[in-house]
C-alpha cells in the first residue's frame, strides 16, 4: 500500500511489528544515536522516542532501516518489484499489439500519478505557523561525540532554479548555527549547489524551504539520482500511486508537500560570507572534515499540530541510509540495463556506503566487455564516484558475496585483470591524495581471457592486521608476507580491526584505498594496503577519524537498556 503521510506509515509499521515506542525520556545529544546504532546493527525495528528532553516533539528514527521497511515504505513486498515494473514500461514489445496494449492499460494509467499538483489552500504542514523562529525547540540530534553541533539529518531541501523556475529537491544536512540559521551542506557536484550559483551570478537571494517528515516515497525520491530536468515529486507520485499535493510556503514562493510534519522556510544570501560547517560523523563511518558552506536563514517554521520529528543517523554500516541505497540499486537497474546492454545485475554492498563499490554481472560475449562496462558506469551521473567496480560473469549471483569472492579468486590476475581510471570522486572520499579527484579501480573477474594459472600461487586470500608506526609500513608488511607466501590476495588493515570480521575489513578496503597508491603487485598476486594513510604517504589533507561513541554514553545506554523496553 501507499501512504498519504508519515503518520499513516507509522501506523502500518506498528501494525506489522516493525516499530517500537520508547516511552522513557531520552536525550537528543548522543543517547538516541547510541540506542539506534545498537538497534541498526542488530537489524531491529523502527523507533519512536515519545519523550525527548527539552522538546515537545517525539522523534522517529530507523523508519526505513531494513529491507522490509524500505519495501513497505515504497508500497511493495520486495524492492525488485519496482524494477520489474519499470522494465515492463521500457519493453516496447508490450505495446505492439492491441491485446498487449489493453493489458498495459493499468500500468499506463499509473503514469497519471506522476504530475504533482499545487493546492490553493493551506496544508496540514501549516496548521501551526511560527514567525518567531527558534530552532532549539526541535529535537535536533547531536549524533556523534565530535560532531560540530546539532544536525538535521533527514531534510528535504526544496529550491527553485533562477532561470527555469523549475523546483528541485535534495537531501543536504543542516547544522544548527543559532536559533534562526543553519549551514547548508550542498556539495559542488549536487543540483542544489548549481542552483545556488545561478542566484549568486544574478546577485539575488535564493529562496529555500526544507520539509521534514514526509511519507517514505517522497523522502526516498529526494535522494534518487534523477536527471536535473525531472522533478523528484514525479517519481514520488508514481511510487506512491497518488499525486503529490504541494502547498505554497508562507514567506517564499517555494511549494512543499502538504502533509509534511515540519517546514523550515527561509533563504540563502549568496552575497554573505560562507560559514564553517562540520565536522560531522558521516555515512562513510568517518567524520567528514569541516569546510565552508552557505548560511540558511530560517524566517518561519510551520508544522502539524501533532508533528513528529524525523531523523536518521549515519555511520559504519549497516545503517538506515544503506537500505535507501539498495532501493536506488533495484529501482534504477532497468535504466542501467538499457544503457549497458551487457549488464545482468548489480550489487552495491552495504559496506560500500553508496559510492565506494559496485559489483556487476554481465554477459561477457566479446573481448573487453568487462572494461566497456566499467567505463560506461564511470561515465554515468553519480556512478562516476564509484571507487571499485568488480565485474563477474552472468552465472555469478552478485548478491552472494561468497560467489563473487570465488570468481575473483579464480579469474583475477594482476597483470591482466586490473583497470586503473583517474577521475572525480565523492566529496566524502578521504583516501585520495587530493580532494574530489583520484584513482578508481576496475576488476575484471569474468572468465573471458582467463590467464594461464601460475603454479607459484594459489587461489587463496589472507587478511592480516598491523600496528602502524611509520609511513609505508602497510606496503612493507604486504611485500614481506607475499615474498614468503603464495596467496593470490593479501589485505592488511590496522590492528584495531579483526581479520575475522570480513564485513569490517571490506568496509575498510572500500573506504581506505587509492588504487594507484595502495596496491602491491607481486608475480601476478595482489596486495591491498587498507590501513590509515599518513601525510608522508602522499596525502594533502588530514585523515579523518573513525566514528566512535564515548565510553560514558555506551555505559549509560547499557545501564538504562531495560528502561527503553526494546526487545
Steps between C-alpha positions, in 0.01 A plus 500: 500500500595867471486759775355850504737616774755393758233434764334236286835333436566489874163334556580236239845434647349453844228272363766270351725499806760716328496790748576531869386795713756613757317672784800564725633856473817517291749764391543614140871544577669165428253279688253451214795426271648233727162330543426510128847385398461188713159433349627557144789259547256244638264551200232615743183709468420863434498706819261772612642692796197657664680715759809693399662732752447868425246453220127443466538286188558123475779369276460226237818326390605188306162503325646360176785314666440151360419341166145434618432853623660654193275286283195583711580869468492474122183291494645164393587166658848499347702780342550296182130540424558865414786420263291231333215744442738759354636231267147437376457869420823497303419183302356629172372151425223561753339759270529341154162327494152600608482210745829594667408868501172426678685295761730798552220747576520468884873552484466800270227656713742501792700762309221749571625513860838645406377857468500686835232761548501832681221562745370851566412416859737450788628153584521302821866605514370857561258433785738687730700802376795625705646828375711537814753238399674288763666191356593388850138393555559211257659179633792526258764235566862530582583162356865438584746632761717704264217645290521879487152523649142401426414389146170458318567165333189426293415834333331537161652823368277665237648762269398666174720564196540875446459466122258216432308537830501121516507363855756253626526305822804335653609373839774720646579499869448816706720596795325724750708818536261694724127530565423630149763363262679186387778404266390379155719205412471458124803355324648643182360215288143529632201669335445731797848642459444564128173681570678705767759612242217634280378730777858595582564613143187713504568643845163378628385339821416134454169382649531164678248289689574179688233236555543259790296184537335411171361163403780251416454517121554877504795472739665230289441689175695799631809277504446339158762570228259653249606718204474875578198547273286251693308610809556258787133540593413326172686188614336527842152518347566195286641301792214585737231466228366838602580850376708704740302794636712812538424823684665840475717600792398791723807722448641398162381360167623143551240221491535213749311176570174582672521220758856557623549506877710821503609761247792737554458799268771749421777600266870484419676826418790436257655839587565388859823340615496123518487341844711220645294180509600165650666273589220244482492124551407399146364198315851385411552413868748785535473864600479723195728798550384853568462725195326820394139503375216752461284608794128415487287764675173360637225763494203282592425154636170332421387159621213265572336519841603140567841530334760225527864587436674260256867418534761254387853425606784402271829329571660161467256273310245361526297816555164624370656681203641169372149376423415820315806432284377145438166641387683715246694194385185301428288785363758630253634163383267493194631840386856379541420191294356718226823703486728197551346206309758256639394568859312224686495610864668739744574494872600808697613322818412664830870522585552714190289784647337607170794599285802290598420167335280353227492131413347430159431189298504513120462290191867506399440400139801678351854596603507814712134485604596545865715806426225651286256451788735666750547805280127525438433504875769760567347721232150493648381773737576435866644159409814691402595495870519119518848421632492126437312308232515120499367333185402132502329261258123483470503160672627660823237630743634844591279505811694197628835632621646150528434437131658835414802416717546166325479665157761758597735236638459280192520756223695807607862546404688815593659548157179461297196555718546841663397828339604832655294807418559855620195715551268685738428358844229573751561796731493260796777279365800544729747251357618681187801727526292794377140593576231416239745327262693175502540146373223249448549126453325257268538126556419264212399177673330349195627175351566658158869523428583295811879514540708185535514398868838574657613193689671719761175635644174359631141623478496604864498827689644619829402790727744632759512792740795715608570775751611772260788703638650664191398599147510227240480225760188350342672446165809365677290244690333391175830461317653298785204264520466459124868413463452193717139395429301410188156648573352678197357788710638650819333782694653694787292705746573689819530302820166609646326302223453126544601310183211263577247784469474488121222759483711761677805403292296556181383837634862601567616388156223690322561814707875512548668422171614705206563235237812652349664558838386202706537192278808278523549268200724196536519233232135533400386518862332803655561666835263769631607752763175598679671665797464867592734715294747760618588837345840355411321245277374770266194647672441872465233512774425353839385140534161500677424319821286188521163570658488366856255563781633607838549231760286706740201493264546131425492432872198726557298326229603157626383590849167639375425232241215341693339841543480540122299174483630404156493129421 
